[in-house]
């Protein structure tokens, strides 16, 4: 399966949604804290890691 930007973004959102649902379902922290602090930070970290991974992949493809 080839990953293009829409599929990769959808996969990132799906992973964050599953993680957020798990935190909400387990009752580890209040709902407002989970939705206002944890979910956005998970999305930001995922997007940052994705961007670094793309740049690293481009570097490896160019210097192979």
C-alpha positions, 0 to 999 in steps of 0.5 A: 500500500502506498502512502500519500498525504491524505492517507498518512494524515488519516492514519495519524488522526486515527492513531490519536483518536484511538489513544484519546478514546483509551484515555477517556475510557480508562478514566485516568484523567478528567475528560476536559484535561484529555481533550484540551491538553493531551489530544492536541499535544499528541497531534502536534507530536505526531505531525512533527515526527511525521515531518521529520520522517519525511525529510529523513526519507527524502535524504536517504532516497537522494543519497542512496 
